[in-house]
Amino acid sequence: MLIKTSYRDVPTKANGRAGTIRIYLIEPNLPDYPQAKFPGCVVFSEIYQVTGPVERFAGNIASEGYIVALPSSFHEFEGPEAIPYDTEGTDRGNKYKIEKTVEGYDEDATLSVDLLCSLENCTGRIASTGMCLGGHLLIKIQCAFDPRVLATFCYFATDVHSATLGKGKSDDTLIKIQKGDLTGKGEVTMVFGKQDTHVDRNGRTLIRDTLDEAGIPFTFLEVQAQHAFIRDESSKGRWDASLTRSLFSMMMELFNRTVARDLGAKVGGGAKLEHVC
């Protein structure tokens, strides 16, 4: 399926400061079917904003029949351009991720879902995915706690186990899950590399057990890979193309089963997933 790319500059007001966030859109391009409608997907990037690898990843999702929104996470500090995969860029991204407030991350997620739901060619059924910083944001912010998001697929989410995301490095992701804030809000898949130095074995166990004890419908995968193994550029020898393809298929199975099709209300056991766009 052919795709096209555009963007919207959306007003923000988190922390009492007016600004704009650039949200890139990648969507199916079917000019012969002007009334076609597609489900949506929010993609949260790593600390480098919307880079080439992230855009290619999102383009693959769009070519499967989804409208994809990619927010530029660090709009409070600089423009929407990608941050380089080098030492200076890494330091900059890591600095921003703990200077940005949780309220700011929260607003970005909500605005991204709002934008998708406002599009005439979107069904209002939303999936979400992301990697590294973005993997955490899917669970942390309303993007995953938002009942409009019916499925979430997280790649090597950082800082969840250590509760060190955002200003003050004191996020409450696991506490919210323990309190039941994620219960009944959609299906979750989390993928970690067993050689990932960002999230150790104890950290992965803590995340898995917290999801399990909260009764979340989830899949938890530990694969033979390092951090950033899905990145096809500047991955420092960590990119695993074969594993990436396999996991992409698993992600699309989740999205196509839970988001692409409207099966109506669920009968019997399990949480009811509501569509509220």
HUGIQUI-V867774 format. One record per residue. N is the residue number from 1. RES is the residue in one letter. OMEGA is omega in whole degrees, 0 to 359 (* if undefined). Layout:
n: [N | N]
res: [RES | RES]
omega: [OMEGA | OMEGA]
This chain:
n: [1 | 2 | 3 | 4 | 5 | 6 | 7 | 8 | 9 | 10 | 11 | 12 | 13 | 14 | 15 | 16 | 17 | 18 | 19 | 20 | 21 | 22 | 23 | 24 | 25 | 26 | 27 | 28 | 29 | 30 | 31 | 32 | 33 | 34 | 35 | 36 | 37 | 38 | 39 | 40 | 41 | 42 | 43 | 44 | 45 | 46 | 47 | 48 | 49 | 50 | 51 | 52 | 53 | 54 | 55 | 56 | 57 | 58 | 59 | 60 | 61 | 62 | 63 | 64 | 65 | 66 | 67 | 68 | 69 | 70 | 71 | 72 | 73 | 74 | 75 | 76 | 77 | 78 | 79 | 80 | 81 | 82 | 83 | 84 | 85 | 86 | 87 | 88 | 89 | 90 | 91 | 92 | 93 | 94 | 95 | 96 | 97 | 98 | 99 | 100 | 101 | 102 | 103 | 104 | 105 | 106 | 107 | 108 | 109 | 110 | 111 | 112 | 113 | 114 | 115 | 116 | 117 | 118 | 119 | 120 | 121 | 122 | 123 | 124 | 125 | 126 | 127 | 128 | 129 | 130 | 131 | 132 | 133 | 134 | 135 | 136 | 137 | 138 | 139 | 140 | 141 | 142 | 143 | 144 | 145 | 146 | 147 | 148 | 149 | 150 | 151 | 152 | 153 | 154 | 155 | 156 | 157 | 158 | 159 | 160 | 161 | 162 | 163 | 164 | 165 | 166 | 167 | 168 | 169 | 170 | 171 | 172 | 173 | 174 | 175 | 176 | 177 | 178 | 179 | 180 | 181 | 182 | 183 | 184 | 185 | 186 | 187 | 188 | 189 | 190 | 191 | 192 | 193 | 194 | 195 | 196 | 197 | 198 | 199 | 200 | 201 | 202 | 203 | 204 | 205 | 206 | 207 | 208 | 209 | 210 | 211 | 212 | 213 | 214 | 215 | 216 | 217 | 218 | 219 | 220 | 221 | 222 | 223 | 224 | 225 | 226 | 227 | 228 | 229 | 230 | 231 | 232 | 233 | 234 | 235 | 236 | 237 | 238 | 239 | 240 | 241 | 242 | 243 | 244 | 245 | 246 | 247 | 248 | 249 | 250 | 251 | 252 | 253 | 254 | 255 | 256 | 257 | 258 | 259 | 260 | 261 | 262 | 263 | 264 | 265 | 266 | 267 | 268 | 269 | 270 | 271 | 272 | 273 | 274 | 275 | 276 | 277]
res: [M | L | I | K | T | S | Y | R | D | V | P | T | K | A | N | G | R | A | G | T | I | R | I | Y | L | I | E | P | N | L | P | D | Y | P | Q | A | K | F | P | G | C | V | V | F | S | E | I | Y | Q | V | T | G | P | V | E | R | F | A | G | N | I | A | S | E | G | Y | I | V | A | L | P | S | S | F | H | E | F | E | G | P | E | A | I | P | Y | D | T | E | G | T | D | R | G | N | K | Y | K | I | E | K | T | V | E | G | Y | D | E | D | A | T | L | S | V | D | L | L | C | S | L | E | N | C | T | G | R | I | A | S | T | G | M | C | L | G | G | H | L | L | I | K | I | Q | C | A | F | D | P | R | V | L | A | T | F | C | Y | F | A | T | D | V | H | S | A | T | L | G | K | G | K | S | D | D | T | L | I | K | I | Q | K | G | D | L | T | G | K | G | E | V | T | M | V | F | G | K | Q | D | T | H | V | D | R | N | G | R | T | L | I | R | D | T | L | D | E | A | G | I | P | F | T | F | L | E | V | Q | A | Q | H | A | F | I | R | D | E | S | S | K | G | R | W | D | A | S | L | T | R | S | L | F | S | M | M | M | E | L | F | N | R | T | V | A | R | D | L | G | A | K | V | G | G | G | A | K | L | E | H | V | C]
omega: [178 | 182 | 176 | 185 | 175 | 175 | 173 | 172 | 190 | 180 | 176 | 179 | 180 | 179 | 177 | 182 | 180 | 178 | 176 | 172 | 175 | 177 | 178 | 177 | 172 | 188 | 176 | 181 | 182 | 184 | 179 | 180 | 187 | 180 | 179 | 178 | 184 | 172 | 181 | 177 | 173 | 176 | 175 | 186 | 172 | 187 | 182 | 183 | 187 | 181 | 176 | 178 | 180 | 179 | 178 | 177 | 180 | 178 | 177 | 177 | 180 | 181 | 175 | 177 | 179 | 170 | 188 | 177 | 180 | 179 | 174 | 195 | 189 | 182 | 177 | 189 | 180 | 182 | 185 | 183 | 179 | 175 | 185 | 175 | 177 | 184 | 180 | 179 | 179 | 178 | 181 | 180 | 179 | 177 | 181 | 188 | 177 | 171 | 179 | 181 | 175 | 177 | 178 | 176 | 181 | 181 | 180 | 181 | 182 | 180 | 180 | 178 | 178 | 181 | 179 | 182 | 180 | 184 | 182 | 182 | 177 | 180 | 184 | 175 | 193 | 170 | 175 | 177 | 180 | 185 | 177 | 174 | 181 | 177 | 177 | 183 | 180 | 180 | 189 | 194 | 183 | 178 | 177 | 179 | 180 | 183 | 176 | 181 | 188 | 180 | 182 | 179 | 187 | 174 | 176 | 181 | 182 | 171 | 178 | 185 | 184 | 180 | 186 | 179 | 173 | 182 | 184 | 178 | 184 | 180 | 187 | 183 | 183 | 178 | 179 | 179 | 179 | 180 | 178 | 183 | 180 | 184 | 179 | 185 | 178 | 181 | 184 | 168 | 177 | 181 | 176 | 171 | 182 | 177 | 180 | 182 | 180 | 182 | 185 | 184 | 180 | 178 | 178 | 179 | 179 | 180 | 182 | 182 | 180 | 177 | 183 | 182 | 179 | 178 | 180 | 172 | 186 | 171 | 182 | 184 | 171 | 187 | 179 | 184 | 176 | 177 | 176 | 185 | 178 | 184 | 185 | 180 | 177 | 182 | 179 | 177 | 185 | 184 | 176 | 186 | 182 | 179 | 179 | 179 | 181 | 181 | 176 | 177 | 179 | 178 | 181 | 174 | 178 | 183 | 182 | 181 | 188 | 188 | 186 | 182 | 176 | 184 | 183 | 182 | 178 | 180 | 178 | 186 | 177 | 182 | 176 | 179 | 185 | 176 | 190 | 177 | *]
